[in-house]
Amino acid sequence: MAEPLIRLSSVAAPLLRDNVDTDAIIPSREMKTVGKTGLADGLFAGWRYEGVGSRAPDPAFVLNQPAYAGCRILLAGANFGCGSSREHAVWALAEYGIRAVLAPSFAPIFEANCVRNGVLPARLTVDEIARLAARATPETPPPRVSIDIAAGSVECEGVVARFALDAEAREMLLGGLDPIALTLASGGAEQIDVWLDADRAARPWIYSGETQ
């Protein structure tokens, strides 16, 4: 389960590249754990650092720029998260602190993995993404972007954009629920107990070794 995501306010780092795949989000060489932690340093490792195996930050990469330090929102291009079904990509984003990715489109498996791990995948138009990115200039710090998950809105300096979420995705993000927790919170635990009681009566031999 993740921290509930109700509202979010942060500067938004522009990574406006189309077809960013999961191996770019976290290269396979950076996947040194099967858990959800220890992955943040490997996030965008091929772009964040000056070379393979290096941990010297590349100052040209957006997440290394002081204006975007601590950002929790990423502006992205179309088909973000394509490639493999690598859930580590979302784990790395979440551990780094990214709680929302705004993009014109997402790879379906990546999009589902985001919701399961408390990261908002919000679809905005190409023009809306471009307008948000353009509000930061070399002369001024980037403005804060505010997201209201229940309202499905993104606001920046008085300009509002809308995104759609299905009811299940919204409930999971607002409650910080993974699919199992969502099932249990929706009365699934009682239904499971009812099914088990009926199955014990119908097939008692299956439960002969069960401890009470």
N, C-alpha and C positions, 0 to 999 in steps of 0.2 A: 504494500500500500504506500501511497505517496502523500505528501502534504496536500490538503485540499487546495484547489486553485479556484478562487472566486473572482478576485480582481488582481491586476498586475500593472505596475507602473515602473517604467525603466526607459533608459535610452535604448534604441534599437540599432544593432550593428548591421550594416548592409553587406551581405555576401551575395551579390546579384549575379550568380552564375547558374545557368540552366544545367540540368542533368547531373547534379552533384550526387555521386553514388555513396553507398555506405562504406566503401573502402577508402574514400576520401575523407568521410566523416571520422572514421577511426581505422587506420590501416591494420591489416591482419597482424603485422609485426608488433603492434601495440596491445594486442589482446593477450595479456599475460595472466588473466584471471577468469574464472567462470562465474564470478559474482558480479554485483552491480557497482562495486567500488574499485578504486585504483585505476580508473580509465580516463579521468579528466585530463591528465597530462598528455594522453595520446590523441585527444580531440584535434582533428585537422592537422595532425603531426606533419604531414607532407607539405603543408603550407605555413604552419605557425613557426617552424624552426628553419634554420639556415641550411640544414642538410640532413640526410638520413642518419639517424643515431645521435644527432645533435639535440641539445636542449637550449641552444642559443636562439633567442627569439628573433624572428625576421621582422624588423620594424615596419615593413610595408604591409604586413597582414593586418586586417582590420581589428581582430581581437587583441592584438598587441599594441594598438594605438591608445594612448592615455584617455582620450575622449570616451572610449567604449569600455573602460575598466569596470568590471562588475555588472556588465549588461546582462539582462535576463531575457531579452527578446532578440530574435534573429530575423532579419529580412532576407528572403532567399528567392532564387529563380524557380522556373518551372521544373516539375518532375523531381523535386527534392527528395532525396532518400532512395533513389532507384538502385538497381543492382541486386545484391543479395538480400536475404531476409534477416541479416545480422542485427539482432536486437541490441548488441553492444553499442551500436551507433546512438541509439536513444539513451542508453545508460550513460554514455560518455557526455552527451549534451546535458542531461539532467544533473550529473555530478559536477559538471563545470558551473552550473547555475542557470542554464537556459531553460526557461519554463514555457516559452512560446516560440513557435516558428511561423512566420507569416509568409506565404508563398502562393503563386497562382495555382499550383497543383503539386500533389505529392504522389510518390509511389504507394499503392494501396497497403502493402504490408507494413511499410515504415509508418504510414499514417495511423494504422491500428496499433502498432507498437507504442507510438507516442501517447495515445489515449490510455493505454494499459499502464503506462509509467508516469502519468501525471504531467505530461508535456502537451500543451495545446497546439494542434496543427490547424491553423486558421487559413482558409482560402480567401485571398483578396485578388482583385484584378491586377494585371500587369501595370496599369496606369496608377492604381492606388499604391502599390508597392513603390513605384518610381517616385510618386509624390512624397511619400514618407521618407525615402532615402534622400531626396533633394532638399529636404528642410535642414539638413546639416551642411554647412559650408566651412571652408578653411578659416573663415574669419569669426565664426560663431560656434559655440558648443552645440552638440546635437540636442534637439528638444526631447522631452520625455513623451513616451507613448503610453497611453493608458488603455487597458483592455478590461472589459466587463464580460465575463464568460456567460453569465445567465442572460444578459441582454444581447449577446452576440455582437458587441460593438468594439471598435478600435477608434480612439480619439487622440488627435494630436493638434495642439494649437487651434482648437475650435473646429477642426475638420473631422467629420465622423464617417467611418466606413463600416460596413456590416459584413458579417460572416455567418454561415449556417453550420449548426452541429445537429446530428440526430439526437433524440432524447436520451438514448443509452450513453452516448459519449459525453453529453453534458452532465448527466448524473454521476458518471465515473469521475470526471474532472472536479466537479463541485464537491464531491464527497471524499476525494482522494482514494477511490476504490479501484481495485483490480477486478477482473471478471469473477473470481471466486467470491470476493467480498461483496460484490454487487448481487450475486445470486443469493448469498446468505441474507443480505440486508433486505431483499425483496421477498422474503418468506420462503426461500429455498430450503433452509434448514429444516423447517417443519415438514415440507414435502419429502425431503430425503428420509426423515424419520418414519413417515407414514409408509413410504415405499419399503424401507428396511423391515418394518414390522410385518408387512404383508409377505415379503420374500422369505422371512424367517419361518412364517407359518406354512408357506408353500414348499420350501426347500430346506427343512431343518438340518439336513446333513451337511449343507454348505457351511453352517455356523457351528459345527460340533466342537471345534477347537477354540471357539471364542471365549475369552475370559470376561466375566461380568464385573 
